[in-house]
Amino acid sequence: MSRADAWSLTAAMSPRGRVRVAAVDAYGQALNVYSGHTPTSAPVPEQPWAVYLANQQGRFCLVAFDLDAKADPTAAARDAEMLVGLLEASHLPHVVCESGPGGGRHIWLALSEGVAAETVAIMGRLAKTLCPTLDLAPLSNPATGCVRPPGAPHRHGGASTVLAGSLETLMQPTVTAEQLTAFVATLARLVDHHEPAGEIELHQPVPVDAHGHLYLPGPRRALPAASAAALAEDAAAGDASAVLWRVLIGAAAARWHHEDIAALASSAPGLEHVRTRRDRSDRTPRPTGGPDSGAAVLRRQWHKAVRYVAATARTTGDDPTFDARAGAVAAHVREVQARADTSPGRWATRSGPTDRRVLDVLCLLAVQALTAEVEADIRRLALLAGIGRETARTALLRLAEEGWISQTRPADGPHAAHWTIDPRNQIHRDAARSRSQADPRPEGAGAAHRSTLIAELAARTQASAHDAFTTAGGLGHHAGNLYARTTDEPLTLGQLAEVTGTTHSRTSNTLERLATFGLITRTADGWIRSDRDRRDTAARHLGTRGRLRERAARYCIERELWAWWQAEQEWMRAPRRTSPGRRPGPGQLALLPADGTNVYGAHPRRPDGRADYAAARRQLLAGTSTTEQAITRTALAGVA
């Protein structure tokens, strides 16, 4: 395609009468900064150009999945293959381009009607979960989001080259808003019920049938709608493994047995992964025996699905309001996080790193609980954030003073204080302004958005809450926050300095310290997290290994002491009985426990009758088996 043809195509497909053109440096070399503008009626630009995806009213008329090959060209090609399979399964005409000499991919859709920016942003976030190389920027900003169209030149030479699809679909769009919304719902189902990579831990035994297959007890029900649709889906046209997973988790939740699914394995379109396996671009029949046979795959995946359903609280399904509520809370948490990310200087102060951790933990608790208001004691926050309880307490006060959060209910007896991340009650106001009928929310998008947020925030807090990043000998809280922001995609010094709000000099020094312990690696394109987790090794060298576990055990003792004294006070306030009797001793159980009964018995007293807190602590530290088990559970949970 010549430059003139590419410019004519740009004019035909552009939602606006002008496009953005690349800036140039002092030597006339094009930069990856599209700050200039030119009308589509003007002559062909000398520099690379990019077309807007949304019109002047902020509604998207084009969709471009920009898959970046900077980190790994094969990963971009793999992500492109997945997206193409999903688009083909949804019967959406598209165009695939190689964006330039680096091997990146652009996948284009042209819309016959404008689509709300929120729908496209949701689609981008869901697609990013499935395709890590996707650049979210063009799909997240209707005002400035743009991508180089097919045929447009690349600053490093060459041009965006069409690999598949007809350009007519971009000049004469046929994809409707309803079709795109249905595609987003498909992405949501994949994200919200994606197959877990690791082993699934069960908290209670699962029964086994006469043939040795796991199952969940209860009457068999009809398949959920999403699983029934997956069972009838042409899995061979897309990600057959993901389709099989959607079928199996629905069947397990509906109390089906392995034999029920096995009876459909030879004919149901959605069970294609059981019958065949992918061989490059084709699918070939599975062998009749061995670990790769259809029977072995079905048995393995069925057991995994049953374990997943048994270990996972399936909050959707019978609650028709869940998706909307999940979407509202997730959207607000995303807004809080975006506001925090655009205020990086706030977290660069001396107390800033710990304040940001506490805010992130509160956001995580809120999206998990599906409410902006959560009960959070300082010890729980401290353990989740990897900081001390006093540090957590003062962080809450600072965040409340600045309006990030507010306290809705003070601590009362055994109940901790309640905090909200929505001090202005925005969630309820936004929910009152329901979306128009022209822009319905894609089915399952709220639940999927919640799932992605939980995974993102949990990964960040768990990465930073480690012995290696404690103070007094460790690398410090700022280093932990910086480490938590690194991924397997390279980030430059400037990008990392921006997200942490610190100077380039301080960020560089911290990065060098992290690299010294093998936690991160410098590449030609930026800094990436090391492929092996070396935080334990770093903590051992720093002499801080086990610090968070010790803190968790100490907080457990403090909780036990507090609960013991609260029980004692309840017993003292209870009505006196005619027969004083004798309270159960430590570890003893009563058939009819009285008010204030505690597993440790009566609280120790001094000779003058006052509570003997020191004796109570010694008794707990001496350790009954119950106390030791509680300490172990809390310690493990605190550093999980």
Secondary structure, 3 states (H helix, E strand, C coil): CCHHHHHHHHHHHCCCCEEEECCECCCCCECCCCCEEEECCCCCCCCCEEEECECCCCCEEEEEEEECCCCCHHHHHHHHHHHHHHHHHCCCCCEEEECCCCCCEEEEEEEEEEECHHHHHHHHHHHHHHCCCECCHHHHCCCCCEECCCCCECCCCCECEEEECCCHHHHCCCECHHHHHHHHHHHHHHHHCCCCCCCCCCCCCCCECCCCCECCCCCCCCCCHHHHHHHCCCHHHCCHHHHHHHHHHHHHHCCCCHHHHHCCCCCCHHHHHHHEEEECCEEEECCCCCCCCHHHHHHHHHHHHHHHHHHCCCCCCCCCCHHHHHHHHHHHHHHHHHHHHCCHHHHHCCCHHHHHHHHHHHHHHHHHHCCCEEECCHHHHHHHHCCCHHHHHHHHHHHHHCCCCEEEECCECCECCEEECCCCCHHHHHHHCCCCCCCCCCCCHHHHHHHHHHHHHHHHHHHHCCHHHCCCCCCCHHHHHHHHHCCCCCECHHHHHHHHCCCHHHHHHHHHHHHHCCCEEEECCEEEECCCCCHHHHHHHHCCCCHHHHHHHHHHHHHHHHHHHHHHHHHHHCCCCCCCCCCCCCCCCCCCCCCCCCCCCCCCECCCCCECHHHHHHHHHHCCHHHHHHHHHHHHHHCC
